[in-house]
Structure formats: C-alpha cells, structure tokens
Amino acid sequence: MSRTYRKFPVFFCGNCDRPSIRTTPHVKGYPDRCDCDSRLGVSLYKKMVKSSDHKVWYKPPKSFKQMRRQEFRSKVKEALHNHIYKGKDFIPPINRNGDEWEWM
C-alpha cells in the first residue's frame, strides 16, 4: 500500500535556499540542511513542499507480511499434499486476516 502525498510548510533560509535546521524535519529532495540560520538576522521564507507520509512505528514491516503470506501458502500446499499422497483428511488451515505483531 502506498503512502499518500501531502503538502506541508517548510521554512527555507533566505541566504542559501536550503531547509532550516530549527524549524523543519527531514525533507526528501533536500539532503542537506542550512546551518547558517543559527545566526541572528537571517531571513526565513515559507514554501509548501510535497512529501509522503511515513509508516507508523508500531506497524510491521513489509517483510513480516510477506513471511505471513508465504507461511500460509506453504500450510495449504502441505495439507493438500497430505490429502492426496498420504490419504489424510484435507483440513485447510485458517488464514489470519490481520498482519499484526504477536507481542506475547
């Protein structure tokens, strides 16, 4: 799932046209920040910059979801293999719909 893009105000230094260290978080597309605005008398101007939302810290990474899906597919294949070749009853595994961390 892709993250949405939003515009938010970023303060730029009037001297070197880089994002200000004091007032803005890291902005993609502007790798280095200005450090000359720490002096008094440097003007700042505000500009709307498009940036993507970031995944929340408590959400699992993409690899966790891929691992869950691969584990479920292997259980389905194993159940089908046991049913066809070993004569056991076909009991399909239950898919857990949520990709949530198991904390305990």
KOLGU-4560 file (N, C-alpha, C; in nm, 3 decimals, padded with zeros to 5 digits):
<recs>
<n_xx: 00.085 n_yy: -00.117 n_zz: 00.000 ca_xx: 00.000 ca_yy: 00.000 ca_zz: 00.000 c_xx: 00.089 c_yy: 00.123 c_zz: 00.000 mol: A seq: 1 type: MET>
<n_xx: 00.061 n_yy: 00.211 n_zz: -00.089 ca_xx: 00.144 ca_yy: 00.330 ca_zz: -00.097 c_xx: 00.095 c_yy: 00.436 c_zz: 00.001 mol: A seq: 2 type: SER>
<n_xx: 00.185 n_yy: 00.515 n_zz: 00.044 ca_xx: 00.152 ca_yy: 00.623 ca_zz: 00.136 c_xx: 00.107 c_yy: 00.744 c_zz: 00.056 mol: A seq: 3 type: ARG>
<n_xx: 00.019 n_yy: 00.822 n_zz: 00.112 ca_xx: -00.031 ca_yy: 00.939 ca_zz: 00.040 c_xx: 00.070 c_yy: 01.052 c_zz: 00.048 mol: A seq: 4 type: THR>
<n_xx: 00.063 n_yy: 01.138 n_zz: -00.052 ca_xx: 00.148 ca_yy: 01.256 ca_zz: -00.053 c_xx: 00.068 c_yy: 01.374 c_zz: 00.000 mol: A seq: 5 type: TYR>
<n_xx: 00.131 n_yy: 01.454 n_zz: 00.082 ca_xx: 00.068 ca_yy: 01.573 ca_zz: 00.136 c_xx: 00.165 c_yy: 01.690 c_zz: 00.121 mol: A seq: 6 type: ARG>
<n_xx: 00.110 n_yy: 01.809 n_zz: 00.124 ca_xx: 00.194 ca_yy: 01.929 ca_zz: 00.122 c_xx: 00.195 c_yy: 01.988 c_zz: 00.262 mol: A seq: 7 type: LYS>
<n_xx: 00.313 n_yy: 02.025 n_zz: 00.308 ca_xx: 00.324 ca_yy: 02.090 ca_zz: 00.438 c_xx: 00.427 c_yy: 02.202 c_zz: 00.428 mol: A seq: 8 type: PHE>
<n_xx: 00.413 n_yy: 02.302 n_zz: 00.514 ca_xx: 00.503 ca_yy: 02.417 ca_zz: 00.505 c_xx: 00.643 c_yy: 02.385 c_zz: 00.557 mol: A seq: 9 type: PRO>
<n_xx: 00.741 n_yy: 02.429 n_zz: 00.482 ca_xx: 00.881 ca_yy: 02.414 ca_zz: 00.521 c_xx: 00.945 c_yy: 02.552 c_zz: 00.515 mol: A seq: 10 type: VAL>
<n_xx: 01.025 n_yy: 02.584 n_zz: 00.616 ca_xx: 01.094 ca_yy: 02.712 ca_zz: 00.621 c_xx: 01.232 c_yy: 02.697 c_zz: 00.560 mol: A seq: 11 type: PHE>
<n_xx: 01.260 n_yy: 02.784 n_zz: 00.464 ca_xx: 01.389 ca_yy: 02.784 ca_zz: 00.395 c_xx: 01.469 c_yy: 02.906 c_zz: 00.436 mol: A seq: 12 type: PHE>
<n_xx: 01.601 n_yy: 02.892 n_zz: 00.432 ca_xx: 01.691 ca_yy: 03.002 ca_zz: 00.464 c_xx: 01.695 c_yy: 03.098 c_zz: 00.345 mol: A seq: 13 type: CYS>
<n_xx: 01.688 n_yy: 03.227 n_zz: 00.374 ca_xx: 01.694 ca_yy: 03.327 ca_zz: 00.269 c_xx: 01.834 c_yy: 03.345 c_zz: 00.214 mol: A seq: 14 type: GLY>
<n_xx: 01.934 n_yy: 03.295 n_zz: 00.284 ca_xx: 02.072 ca_yy: 03.312 ca_zz: 00.244 c_xx: 02.118 c_yy: 03.203 c_zz: 00.146 mol: A seq: 15 type: ASN>
<n_xx: 02.088 n_yy: 03.075 n_zz: 00.179 ca_xx: 02.140 ca_yy: 02.966 ca_zz: 00.096 c_xx: 02.031 c_yy: 02.879 c_zz: 00.034 mol: A seq: 16 type: CYS>
<n_xx: 01.905 n_yy: 02.909 n_zz: 00.054 ca_xx: 01.791 ca_yy: 02.838 ca_zz: -00.005 c_xx: 01.789 c_yy: 02.689 c_zz: 00.027 mol: A seq: 17 type: ASP>
<n_xx: 01.827 n_yy: 02.655 n_zz: 00.148 ca_xx: 01.816 ca_yy: 02.517 ca_zz: 00.198 c_xx: 01.720 c_yy: 02.515 c_zz: 00.316 mol: A seq: 18 type: ARG>
<n_xx: 01.660 n_yy: 02.400 n_zz: 00.348 ca_xx: 01.568 ca_yy: 02.395 ca_zz: 00.462 c_xx: 01.637 c_yy: 02.432 c_zz: 00.593 mol: A seq: 19 type: PRO>
<n_xx: 01.565 n_yy: 02.499 n_zz: 00.677 ca_xx: 01.618 ca_yy: 02.542 ca_zz: 00.805 c_xx: 01.629 c_yy: 02.424 c_zz: 00.901 mol: A seq: 20 type: SER>
<n_xx: 01.734 n_yy: 02.421 n_zz: 00.981 ca_xx: 01.752 ca_yy: 02.314 ca_zz: 01.078 c_xx: 01.652 c_yy: 02.325 c_zz: 01.192 mol: A seq: 21 type: ILE>
<n_xx: 01.629 n_yy: 02.443 n_zz: 01.239 ca_xx: 01.546 ca_yy: 02.462 ca_zz: 01.358 c_xx: 01.399 c_yy: 02.432 c_zz: 01.335 mol: A seq: 22 type: ARG>
<n_xx: 01.348 n_yy: 02.460 n_zz: 01.218 ca_xx: 01.203 ca_yy: 02.462 ca_zz: 01.202 c_xx: 01.145 c_yy: 02.346 c_zz: 01.122 mol: A seq: 23 type: THR>
<n_xx: 01.224 n_yy: 02.267 n_zz: 01.053 ca_xx: 01.166 ca_yy: 02.165 ca_zz: 00.966 c_xx: 01.225 c_yy: 02.028 c_zz: 00.993 mol: A seq: 24 type: THR>
<n_xx: 01.146 n_yy: 01.923 n_zz: 00.973 ca_xx: 01.200 ca_yy: 01.787 ca_zz: 00.978 c_xx: 01.275 c_yy: 01.757 c_zz: 00.848 mol: A seq: 25 type: PRO>
<n_xx: 01.323 n_yy: 01.635 n_zz: 00.834 ca_xx: 01.394 ca_yy: 01.595 ca_zz: 00.712 c_xx: 01.297 c_yy: 01.601 c_zz: 00.594 mol: A seq: 26 type: HIS>
<n_xx: 01.339 n_yy: 01.663 n_zz: 00.486 ca_xx: 01.256 ca_yy: 01.677 ca_zz: 00.366 c_xx: 01.324 c_yy: 01.603 c_zz: 00.253 mol: A seq: 27 type: VAL>
<n_xx: 01.248 n_yy: 01.510 n_zz: 00.191 ca_xx: 01.303 ca_yy: 01.433 ca_zz: 00.078 c_xx: 01.327 c_yy: 01.528 c_zz: -00.039 mol: A seq: 28 type: LYS>
<n_xx: 01.439 n_yy: 01.513 n_zz: -00.103 ca_xx: 01.473 ca_yy: 01.601 ca_zz: -00.213 c_xx: 01.568 c_yy: 01.713 c_zz: -00.171 mol: A seq: 29 type: GLY>
<n_xx: 01.581 n_yy: 01.734 n_zz: -00.041 ca_xx: 01.674 ca_yy: 01.834 ca_zz: 00.013 c_xx: 01.763 c_yy: 01.763 c_zz: 00.113 mol: A seq: 30 type: TYR>
<n_xx: 01.871 n_yy: 01.697 n_zz: 00.068 ca_xx: 01.950 ca_yy: 01.614 ca_zz: 00.158 c_xx: 02.025 c_yy: 01.691 c_zz: 00.266 mol: A seq: 31 type: PRO>
<n_xx: 02.070 n_yy: 01.810 n_zz: 00.235 ca_xx: 02.145 ca_yy: 01.884 ca_zz: 00.336 c_xx: 02.062 c_yy: 02.003 c_zz: 00.384 mol: A seq: 32 type: ASP>
<n_xx: 02.082 n_yy: 02.036 n_zz: 00.511 ca_xx: 02.008 ca_yy: 02.147 ca_zz: 00.570 c_xx: 02.101 c_yy: 02.264 c_zz: 00.595 mol: A seq: 33 type: ARG>
<n_xx: 02.037 n_yy: 02.377 n_zz: 00.614 ca_xx: 02.113 ca_yy: 02.500 ca_zz: 00.636 c_xx: 02.157 c_yy: 02.511 c_zz: 00.781 mol: A seq: 34 type: CYS>
<n_xx: 02.278 n_yy: 02.553 n_zz: 00.803 ca_xx: 02.321 ca_yy: 02.580 ca_zz: 00.940 c_xx: 02.358 c_yy: 02.727 c_zz: 00.958 mol: A seq: 35 type: ASP>
<n_xx: 02.340 n_yy: 02.807 n_zz: 00.854 ca_xx: 02.373 ca_yy: 02.949 ca_zz: 00.868 c_xx: 02.258 c_yy: 03.028 c_zz: 00.930 mol: A seq: 36 type: CYS>
<n_xx: 02.139 n_yy: 02.965 n_zz: 00.945 ca_xx: 02.028 ca_yy: 03.039 ca_zz: 01.005 c_xx: 02.039 c_yy: 03.045 c_zz: 01.157 mol: A seq: 37 type: ASP>
<n_xx: 02.142 n_yy: 02.980 n_zz: 01.213 ca_xx: 02.161 ca_yy: 02.988 ca_zz: 01.357 c_xx: 02.207 c_yy: 03.129 c_zz: 01.399 mol: A seq: 38 type: SER>
<n_xx: 02.262 n_yy: 03.203 n_zz: 01.303 ca_xx: 02.299 ca_yy: 03.341 ca_zz: 01.331 c_xx: 02.175 c_yy: 03.428 c_zz: 01.329 mol: A seq: 39 type: ARG>
<n_xx: 02.176 n_yy: 03.533 n_zz: 01.402 ca_xx: 02.062 ca_yy: 03.625 ca_zz: 01.403 c_xx: 02.064 c_yy: 03.711 c_zz: 01.277 mol: A seq: 40 type: LEU>
<n_xx: 01.948 n_yy: 03.748 n_zz: 01.231 ca_xx: 01.938 ca_yy: 03.839 ca_zz: 01.118 c_xx: 01.918 c_yy: 03.771 c_zz: 00.983 mol: A seq: 41 type: GLY>
<n_xx: 01.921 n_yy: 03.637 n_zz: 00.978 ca_xx: 01.899 ca_yy: 03.568 ca_zz: 00.851 c_xx: 01.749 c_yy: 03.547 c_zz: 00.835 mol: A seq: 42 type: VAL>
<n_xx: 01.697 n_yy: 03.586 n_zz: 00.721 ca_xx: 01.553 ca_yy: 03.576 ca_zz: 00.699 c_xx: 01.515 c_yy: 03.435 c_zz: 00.655 mol: A seq: 43 type: SER>
<n_xx: 01.397 n_yy: 03.392 n_zz: 00.693 ca_xx: 01.342 ca_yy: 03.264 ca_zz: 00.653 c_xx: 01.217 c_yy: 03.290 c_zz: 00.569 mol: A seq: 44 type: LEU>
<n_xx: 01.193 n_yy: 03.205 n_zz: 00.470 ca_xx: 01.069 ca_yy: 03.215 ca_zz: 00.395 c_xx: 01.002 c_yy: 03.077 c_zz: 00.393 mol: A seq: 45 type: TYR>
<n_xx: 00.870 n_yy: 03.077 n_zz: 00.386 ca_xx: 00.793 ca_yy: 02.954 ca_zz: 00.393 c_xx: 00.754 c_yy: 02.910 c_zz: 00.253 mol: A seq: 46 type: LYS>
<n_xx: 00.764 n_yy: 02.778 n_zz: 00.229 ca_xx: 00.730 ca_yy: 02.721 ca_zz: 00.099 c_xx: 00.657 c_yy: 02.589 c_zz: 00.124 mol: A seq: 47 type: LYS>
<n_xx: 00.553 n_yy: 02.561 n_zz: 00.045 ca_xx: 00.479 ca_yy: 02.436 ca_zz: 00.059 c_xx: 00.554 c_yy: 02.327 c_zz: -00.019 mol: A seq: 48 type: MET>
<n_xx: 00.588 n_yy: 02.217 n_zz: 00.049 ca_xx: 00.666 ca_yy: 02.109 ca_zz: -00.011 c_xx: 00.586 c_yy: 01.980 c_zz: -00.003 mol: A seq: 49 type: VAL>
<n_xx: 00.585 n_yy: 01.905 n_zz: -00.113 ca_xx: 00.514 ca_yy: 01.777 ca_zz: -00.117 c_xx: 00.603 c_yy: 01.668 c_zz: -00.059 mol: A seq: 50 type: LYS>
<n_xx: 00.547 n_yy: 01.590 n_zz: 00.034 ca_xx: 00.622 ca_yy: 01.482 ca_zz: 00.095 c_xx: 00.527 c_yy: 01.367 c_zz: 00.125 mol: A seq: 51 type: SER>
<n_xx: 00.580 n_yy: 01.245 n_zz: 00.129 ca_xx: 00.495 ca_yy: 01.129 ca_zz: 00.154 c_xx: 00.483 c_yy: 01.104 c_zz: 00.303 mol: A seq: 52 type: SER>
<n_xx: 00.372 n_yy: 01.042 n_zz: 00.341 ca_xx: 00.353 ca_yy: 01.002 ca_zz: 00.480 c_xx: 00.449 c_yy: 00.889 c_zz: 00.512 mol: A seq: 53 type: ASP>
<n_xx: 00.482 n_yy: 00.875 n_zz: 00.639 ca_xx: 00.571 ca_yy: 00.769 ca_zz: 00.682 c_xx: 00.492 c_yy: 00.663 c_zz: 00.757 mol: A seq: 54 type: HIS>
<n_xx: 00.537 n_yy: 00.540 n_zz: 00.747 ca_xx: 00.471 ca_yy: 00.431 ca_zz: 00.817 c_xx: 00.490 c_yy: 00.450 c_zz: 00.967 mol: A seq: 55 type: LYS>
<n_xx: 00.383 n_yy: 00.425 n_zz: 01.042 ca_xx: 00.387 ca_yy: 00.444 ca_zz: 01.186 c_xx: 00.479 c_yy: 00.339 c_zz: 01.247 mol: A seq: 56 type: VAL>
<n_xx: 00.545 n_yy: 00.372 n_zz: 01.357 ca_xx: 00.649 ca_yy: 00.287 ca_zz: 01.413 c_xx: 00.596 c_yy: 00.153 c_zz: 01.459 mol: A seq: 57 type: TRP>
<n_xx: 00.470 n_yy: 00.142 n_zz: 01.498 ca_xx: 00.418 ca_yy: 00.017 ca_zz: 01.552 c_xx: 00.363 c_yy: -00.076 c_zz: 01.445 mol: A seq: 58 type: TYR>
<n_xx: 00.363 n_yy: -00.036 n_zz: 01.318 ca_xx: 00.317 ca_yy: -00.123 ca_zz: 01.210 c_xx: 00.431 c_yy: -00.217 c_zz: 01.169 mol: A seq: 59 type: LYS>
<n_xx: 00.399 n_yy: -00.343 n_zz: 01.134 ca_xx: 00.505 ca_yy: -00.435 ca_zz: 01.094 c_xx: 00.562 c_yy: -00.401 c_zz: 00.957 mol: A seq: 60 type: PRO>
<n_xx: 00.686 n_yy: -00.437 n_zz: 00.930 ca_xx: 00.746 ca_yy: -00.410 ca_zz: 00.800 c_xx: 00.687 c_yy: -00.500 c_zz: 00.692 mol: A seq: 61 type: PRO>
<n_xx: 00.717 n_yy: -00.468 n_zz: 00.568 ca_xx: 00.665 ca_yy: -00.544 ca_zz: 00.455 c_xx: 00.713 c_yy: -00.689 c_zz: 00.460 mol: A seq: 62 type: LYS>
<n_xx: 00.834 n_yy: -00.713 n_zz: 00.504 ca_xx: 00.887 ca_yy: -00.849 ca_zz: 00.510 c_xx: 00.807 c_yy: -00.937 c_zz: 00.606 mol: A seq: 63 type: SER>
<n_xx: 00.751 n_yy: -00.878 n_zz: 00.711 ca_xx: 00.669 ca_yy: -00.952 ca_zz: 00.804 c_xx: 00.542 c_yy: -01.002 c_zz: 00.735 mol: A seq: 64 type: PHE>
<n_xx: 00.479 n_yy: -00.916 n_zz: 00.655 ca_xx: 00.358 ca_yy: -00.956 ca_zz: 00.582 c_xx: 00.391 c_yy: -01.062 c_zz: 00.478 mol: A seq: 65 type: LYS>
<n_xx: 00.502 n_yy: -01.048 n_zz: 00.408 ca_xx: 00.542 ca_yy: -01.147 ca_zz: 00.309 c_xx: 00.568 c_yy: -01.282 c_zz: 00.375 mol: A seq: 66 type: GLN>
<n_xx: 00.630 n_yy: -01.281 n_zz: 00.491 ca_xx: 00.657 ca_yy: -01.404 ca_zz: 00.564 c_xx: 00.527 c_yy: -01.473 c_zz: 00.605 mol: A seq: 67 type: MET>
<n_xx: 00.430 n_yy: -01.394 n_zz: 00.653 ca_xx: 00.299 ca_yy: -01.449 ca_zz: 00.691 c_xx: 00.229 c_yy: -01.513 c_zz: 00.572 mol: A seq: 68 type: ARG>
<n_xx: 00.228 n_yy: -01.446 n_zz: 00.457 ca_xx: 00.162 ca_yy: -01.500 ca_zz: 00.338 c_xx: 00.231 c_yy: -01.628 c_zz: 00.290 mol: A seq: 69 type: ARG>
<n_xx: 00.363 n_yy: -01.629 n_zz: 00.291 ca_xx: 00.438 ca_yy: -01.747 ca_zz: 00.246 c_xx: 00.412 c_yy: -01.864 c_zz: 00.340 mol: A seq: 70 type: GLN>
<n_xx: 00.404 n_yy: -01.838 n_zz: 00.469 ca_xx: 00.377 ca_yy: -01.942 ca_zz: 00.567 c_xx: 00.238 c_yy: -02.002 c_zz: 00.545 mol: A seq: 71 type: GLU>
<n_xx: 00.139 n_yy: -01.918 n_zz: 00.517 ca_xx: 00.004 ca_yy: -01.968 ca_zz: 00.493 c_xx: -00.004 c_yy: -02.051 c_zz: 00.365 mol: A seq: 72 type: PHE>
<n_xx: 00.062 n_yy: -02.004 n_zz: 00.259 ca_xx: 00.060 ca_yy: -02.079 ca_zz: 00.134 c_xx: 00.127 c_yy: -02.216 c_zz: 00.150 mol: A seq: 73 type: ARG>
<n_xx: 00.235 n_yy: -02.221 n_zz: 00.227 ca_xx: 00.302 ca_yy: -02.349 ca_zz: 00.247 c_xx: 00.216 c_yy: -02.446 c_zz: 00.328 mol: A seq: 74 type: SER>
<n_xx: 00.138 n_yy: -02.394 n_zz: 00.423 ca_xx: 00.048 ca_yy: -02.480 ca_zz: 00.501 c_xx: -00.063 c_yy: -02.537 c_zz: 00.413 mol: A seq: 75 type: LYS>
<n_xx: -00.115 n_yy: -02.456 n_zz: 00.321 ca_xx: -00.218 ca_yy: -02.504 ca_zz: 00.229 c_xx: -00.162 c_yy: -02.614 c_zz: 00.139 mol: A seq: 76 type: VAL>
<n_xx: -00.043 n_yy: -02.592 n_zz: 00.085 ca_xx: 00.018 ca_yy: -02.693 ca_zz: -00.002 c_xx: 00.049 c_yy: -02.822 c_zz: 00.074 mol: A seq: 77 type: LYS>
<n_xx: 00.093 n_yy: -02.807 n_zz: 00.199 ca_xx: 00.122 ca_yy: -02.926 ca_zz: 00.279 c_xx: -00.005 c_yy: -03.005 c_zz: 00.310 mol: A seq: 78 type: GLU>
<n_xx: -00.115 n_yy: -02.935 n_zz: 00.341 ca_xx: -00.242 ca_yy: -03.004 ca_zz: 00.368 c_xx: -00.292 c_yy: -03.077 c_zz: 00.243 mol: A seq: 79 type: ALA>
<n_xx: -00.280 n_yy: -03.015 n_zz: 00.126 ca_xx: -00.321 ca_yy: -03.079 ca_zz: 00.002 c_xx: -00.233 c_yy: -03.199 c_zz: -00.031 mol: A seq: 80 type: LEU>
<n_xx: -00.103 n_yy: -03.185 n_zz: -00.008 ca_xx: -00.010 ca_yy: -03.296 ca_zz: -00.032 c_xx: -00.042 c_yy: -03.413 c_zz: 00.060 mol: A seq: 81 type: HIS>
<n_xx: -00.070 n_yy: -03.387 n_zz: 00.187 ca_xx: -00.104 ca_yy: -03.494 ca_zz: 00.281 c_xx: -00.235 c_yy: -03.562 c_zz: 00.241 mol: A seq: 82 type: ASN>
<n_xx: -00.329 n_yy: -03.487 n_zz: 00.188 ca_xx: -00.457 ca_yy: -03.543 ca_zz: 00.148 c_xx: -00.441 c_yy: -03.635 c_zz: 00.026 mol: A seq: 83 type: HIS>
<n_xx: -00.364 n_yy: -03.590 n_zz: -00.074 ca_xx: -00.352 ca_yy: -03.666 ca_zz: -00.198 c_xx: -00.259 c_yy: -03.786 c_zz: -00.182 mol: A seq: 84 type: ILE>
<n_xx: -00.141 n_yy: -03.765 n_zz: -00.126 ca_xx: -00.038 ca_yy: -03.869 ca_zz: -00.127 c_xx: -00.035 c_yy: -03.954 c_zz: 00.000 mol: A seq: 85 type: TYR>
<n_xx: -00.085 n_yy: -03.904 n_zz: 00.111 ca_xx: -00.077 ca_yy: -03.979 ca_zz: 00.236 c_xx: -00.213 c_yy: -04.025 c_zz: 00.286 mol: A seq: 86 type: LYS>
<n_xx: -00.320 n_yy: -03.988 n_zz: 00.215 ca_xx: -00.453 ca_yy: -04.035 ca_zz: 00.249 c_xx: -00.513 c_yy: -03.972 c_zz: 00.373 mol: A seq: 87 type: GLY>
<n_xx: -00.460 n_yy: -03.860 n_zz: 00.419 ca_xx: -00.515 ca_yy: -03.794 ca_zz: 00.538 c_xx: -00.631 c_yy: -03.705 c_zz: 00.496 mol: A seq: 88 type: LYS>
<n_xx: -00.712 n_yy: -03.666 n_zz: 00.595 ca_xx: -00.823 ca_yy: -03.575 ca_zz: 00.566 c_xx: -00.769 c_yy: -03.437 c_zz: 00.527 mol: A seq: 89 type: ASP>
<n_xx: -00.839 n_yy: -03.375 n_zz: 00.432 ca_xx: -00.797 ca_yy: -03.241 ca_zz: 00.389 c_xx: -00.858 c_yy: -03.139 c_zz: 00.485 mol: A seq: 90 type: PHE>
<n_xx: -00.775 n_yy: -03.082 n_zz: 00.567 ca_xx: -00.818 ca_yy: -02.977 ca_zz: 00.660 c_xx: -00.740 c_yy: -02.851 c_zz: 00.624 mol: A seq: 91 type: ILE>
<n_xx: -00.805 n_yy: -02.759 n_zz: 00.552 ca_xx: -00.732 ca_yy: -02.638 ca_zz: 00.513 c_xx: -00.703 c_yy: -02.550 c_zz: 00.635 mol: A seq: 92 type: PRO>
<n_xx: -00.587 n_yy: -02.488 n_zz: 00.638 ca_xx: -00.555 ca_yy: -02.401 ca_zz: 00.751 c_xx: -00.640 c_yy: -02.274 c_zz: 00.749 mol: A seq: 93 type: PRO>
<n_xx: -00.657 n_yy: -02.215 n_zz: 00.864 ca_xx: -00.734 ca_yy: -02.091 ca_zz: 00.876 c_xx: -00.639 c_yy: -01.974 c_zz: 00.859 mol: A seq: 94 type: ILE>
<n_xx: -00.676 n_yy: -01.886 n_zz: 00.766 ca_xx: -00.593 ca_yy: -01.768 ca_zz: 00.740 c_xx: -00.629 c_yy: -01.659 c_zz: 00.840 mol: A seq: 95 type: ASN>
<n_xx: -00.528 n_yy: -01.612 n_zz: 00.910 ca_xx: -00.550 ca_yy: -01.497 ca_zz: 00.999 c_xx: -00.550 c_yy: -01.373 c_zz: 00.912 mol: A seq: 96 type: ARG>
<n_xx: -00.660 n_yy: -01.302 n_zz: 00.912 ca_xx: -00.675 ca_yy: -01.188 ca_zz: 00.822 c_xx: -00.581 c_yy: -01.074 c_zz: 00.855 mol: A seq: 97 type: ASN>
<n_xx: -00.549 n_yy: -01.052 n_zz: 00.979 ca_xx: -00.465 ca_yy: -00.939 ca_zz: 01.018 c_xx: -00.318 c_yy: -00.970 c_zz: 01.015 mol: A seq: 98 type: GLY>
<n_xx: -00.241 n_yy: -00.876 n_zz: 00.972 ca_xx: -00.096 ca_yy: -00.887 ca_zz: 00.981 c_xx: -00.052 c_yy: -00.806 c_zz: 01.102 mol: A seq: 99 type: ASP>
<n_xx: -00.070 n_yy: -00.863 n_zz: 01.218 ca_xx: -00.038 ca_yy: -00.794 ca_zz: 01.342 c_xx: 00.082 c_yy: -00.862 c_zz: 01.407 mol: A seq: 100 type: GLU>
<n_xx: 00.157 n_yy: -00.785 n_zz: 01.482 ca_xx: 00.268 ca_yy: -00.840 ca_zz: 01.559 c_xx: 00.212 c_yy: -00.929 c_zz: 01.669 mol: A seq: 101 type: TRP>
<n_xx: 00.279 n_yy: -01.039 n_zz: 01.697 ca_xx: 00.244 ca_yy: -01.122 ca_zz: 01.812 c_xx: 00.338 c_yy: -01.084 c_zz: 01.925 mol: A seq: 102 type: GLU>
<n_xx: 00.291 n_yy: -01.002 n_zz: 02.016 ca_xx: 00.377 ca_yy: -00.948 ca_zz: 02.121 c_xx: 00.406 c_yy: -01.051 c_zz: 02.229 mol: A seq: 103 type: TRP>
<n_xx: 00.317 n_yy: -01.147 n_zz: 02.247 ca_xx: 00.338 ca_yy: -01.243 ca_zz: 02.357 c_xx: 00.355 c_yy: -01.383 c_zz: 02.305 mol: A seq: 104 type: MET>
</recs>
